[in-house]
Amino acid sequence: MGEFIEAEVYTQLARVGKALANPVRLRLLDLLENGETDVEGLVTASGVGLKNTSAQLQQLRAANLVSTRRQGTRIFYRLAGPEVSRLLGALQSCAEIRLADLRLAIDDLLGNADELKPVTVNELRAHIDDPRMLIVDVRSAGEYARGHVPGAVSLPAAELRQKIDSFPRDVEVIAYCQGPYCVLSPDLVRLLREHEIPARPLEGGITRWQREGGALETDQNSAGTAF
C-alpha cells in the first residue's frame, strides 16, 4: 500500500508534536508564559544548564513555537503567539485527565490540592477589588516587575518566613506563583495556615490567569509593589 496522500500535512503537524516531546522544552515554554526573557533568565528560573537550555530553545524556534529579538549581544525569547499558550493549556489539561501517573506526580509535587481549596481565575476576577483579600505574588521581584495580577503585592519566596508576622489577620491571602506545577504558593499557603492566617492559592498560578484572559499590571503602573 502506498503512502497516504495527506502524509505531508501530518508530517508538518508532527513537527509541533516532536518539539513538545521533551520535558525541558515544555518547562521552558511554561516559563516563557511569564513573558520575554533571555537565556540566562531561563537558566536561572529552570535550573537547566546553559548549553542544554540553548539547544532546546533552538528546537522550539525551529518549530516556530518561540520568537526572538536581539538587543545588542543579547537574544530575548518569547512565545511565538497566544495560540502556543492555548496549546500548552490544552496539552496539560488533556494529560491530567488521561494520565493517572501524571496526577500522582502532581500530588507528590504539590500535595492534596483539595485541602488547599484553590481560588479559580473567575473567583479572583470577581473579587479582585475586595479589601478583605490580599493578593500575594511569591515569584522573584524581576518576574513581578514584568507583570503581575492587578493589585498584587510582591513577596518573593525567599522572604516568606522573615515576614510572616507582618501579614494582617483580618484578610484572606490569595497567593500565586508561576504556573500550575509551581510549589511556592502552595508552600506559602500551608505556612500561613500554620500561623492561623486564612490563605488559599490561585489555581494554575499567573499562567492560568493569563490563559483565561486576565490582565497584567507592571511596576510602572502599580500602586504598591512590595509587601
C-alpha positions in Angstrom: 0.0 0.0 0.0 1.4 3.4 -0.9 1.8 6.4 1.4 -1.4 8.1 2.2 -2.0 11.3 0.3 -2.1 13.5 3.4 1.3 12.5 4.5 2.9 15.9 4.1 0.2 17.5 6.2 0.7 15.1 9.1 4.4 15.4 8.7 4.2 19.1 9.4 1.8 18.6 12.3 4.3 16.1 13.7 6.9 18.9 13.9 5.0 20.5 16.7 4.5 17.2 18.5 8.2 16.4 18.2 9.1 19.9 19.6 6.8 19.3 22.6 8.1 15.8 23.2 10.8 16.9 25.7 10.4 17.8 29.4 13.0 20.6 29.2 11.3 22.2 26.3 7.9 22.0 28.0 9.4 23.6 31.1 11.0 26.4 29.0 7.7 27.1 27.3 5.9 27.3 30.7 8.5 29.8 31.9 8.1 31.9 28.8 4.4 32.2 29.6 5.6 34.8 32.1 6.9 37.0 29.3 10.1 37.7 27.3 13.4 36.8 28.8 17.0 35.9 27.7 18.8 32.6 28.0 20.4 33.5 31.3 17.0 34.2 32.8 15.7 30.9 31.7 18.7 29.1 33.1 18.2 30.7 36.5 14.5 30.0 36.5 14.6 26.4 35.3 17.8 25.2 36.9 18.8 23.7 33.5 22.4 24.2 32.2 23.2 26.9 29.7 24.2 24.6 26.9 21.1 22.4 27.2 18.8 25.4 27.5 20.2 27.0 24.4 19.9 23.7 22.4 16.3 23.2 23.4 15.4 26.8 22.6 16.8 26.3 19.1 14.5 23.3 18.7 11.5 25.3 19.8 12.5 28.1 17.4 12.8 25.7 14.5 9.1 24.6 15.2 8.1 28.3 15.3 6.9 27.9 18.9 9.1 30.7 20.2 10.2 34.0 18.6 13.4 36.0 19.3 14.7 39.6 19.2 18.2 40.8 19.6 19.2 43.7 21.8 23.0 44.3 21.5 24.6 41.0 22.1 21.7 39.5 24.0 18.9 37.5 22.4 15.5 37.5 24.1 12.9 34.7 23.7 9.1 34.8 23.9 6.2 32.6 23.0 5.5 33.0 19.3 1.9 33.8 19.9 -1.2 33.3 22.2 -2.0 30.1 20.3 1.1 28.5 21.8 -0.1 29.2 25.3 -3.5 27.8 24.4 -1.8 24.6 23.0 0.1 24.2 26.3 -3.0 24.6 28.3 -4.9 22.0 26.2 -2.0 19.6 26.4 -1.7 19.9 30.2 -5.5 19.6 30.7 -5.7 16.5 28.4 -2.7 14.8 30.0 -4.0 15.4 33.6 -7.3 13.7 32.6 -5.8 10.8 30.7 -2.7 10.0 32.6 -3.0 8.6 36.1 0.8 8.7 36.5 0.7 12.5 35.9 -2.0 13.0 38.5 0.1 11.1 41.0 3.2 13.1 40.1 1.3 16.3 40.6 0.0 15.2 44.0 3.5 14.2 45.0 4.8 17.6 44.0 2.0 19.9 45.3 0.3 17.8 47.9 -3.5 17.4 48.2 -5.0 20.3 46.2 -8.5 19.8 47.7 -7.1 20.6 51.1 -5.9 24.0 49.9 -9.2 24.9 48.2 -7.6 26.9 45.4 -9.3 30.0 44.1 -10.2 29.9 40.4 -9.4 32.7 38.0 -13.1 33.6 37.7 -13.4 33.8 41.5 -10.4 36.0 41.8 -11.5 38.2 39.0 -14.9 38.7 40.6 -13.4 39.7 44.0 -10.2 41.3 42.9 -11.1 44.7 44.5 -12.4 43.2 47.8 -10.5 44.9 50.6 -10.8 41.7 52.7 -8.5 39.9 50.2 -4.7 40.3 49.9 -3.2 39.0 46.7 0.5 38.0 47.1 2.9 37.3 44.3 5.7 34.9 45.6 7.8 35.0 42.4 11.0 36.9 42.1 11.0 40.7 42.1 12.0 40.7 38.5 9.2 38.5 37.4 6.7 40.6 39.4 8.0 43.8 37.7 7.4 42.3 34.2 3.8 41.7 35.0 1.6 40.6 37.9 -2.1 40.3 38.8 -3.5 43.8 39.3 -3.4 44.8 43.0 -1.0 42.1 44.0 1.9 42.8 46.3 5.4 41.3 45.9 6.7 38.9 48.4 9.5 36.6 47.0 9.5 33.1 48.4 12.9 33.7 50.0 11.5 36.3 52.2 8.4 34.4 53.4 9.5 33.3 56.8 11.1 36.6 57.7 7.8 38.5 57.1 5.3 36.0 58.4 4.5 38.2 61.4 3.7 41.2 59.0 0.7 39.5 57.5 -2.6 41.1 58.6 -5.0 38.7 60.3 -8.3 40.3 59.0 -7.9 39.4 55.4 -7.7 36.2 53.3 -4.4 35.8 51.5 -4.6 34.6 47.9 -1.1 33.5 46.8 0.2 32.7 43.4 3.4 31.8 41.7 4.5 30.9 38.1 2.2 28.1 36.9 0.2 25.0 37.5 3.2 23.0 38.8 4.9 25.7 40.9 5.3 24.7 44.6 5.9 28.2 46.0 2.3 29.4 46.5 1.1 26.0 48.0 4.0 26.1 50.4 3.2 29.7 51.4 -0.4 28.8 52.0 0.5 25.9 54.2 2.9 28.1 56.2 0.3 30.9 56.7 -2.3 28.4 57.8 0.2 27.1 60.4 0.2 30.6 61.8 -3.7 30.7 61.7 -3.8 33.1 58.7 -6.5 32.3 56.2 -5.0 31.6 52.8 -5.6 29.9 49.5 -3.5 29.5 46.3 -4.6 30.7 42.9 -5.3 27.6 40.8 -2.8 27.4 37.9 -0.9 30.5 39.1 -0.3 33.5 36.9 -0.1 31.2 33.8 -3.8 30.2 34.2 -4.7 33.8 34.9 -3.2 34.9 31.6 -4.6 31.9 29.6 -8.1 32.9 30.8 -7.8 36.5 29.7 -6.6 38.1 33.0 -4.9 41.4 32.6 -1.4 42.1 33.9 -0.1 45.2 35.8 3.5 46.3 35.7 5.6 48.0 38.4 5.3 51.2 36.4 1.5 51.4 36.9 1.2 49.5 40.2 0.1 51.4 43.3 2.2 49.2 45.7 4.9 46.8 44.7 6.3 45.5 47.9 4.9 43.7 51.0 
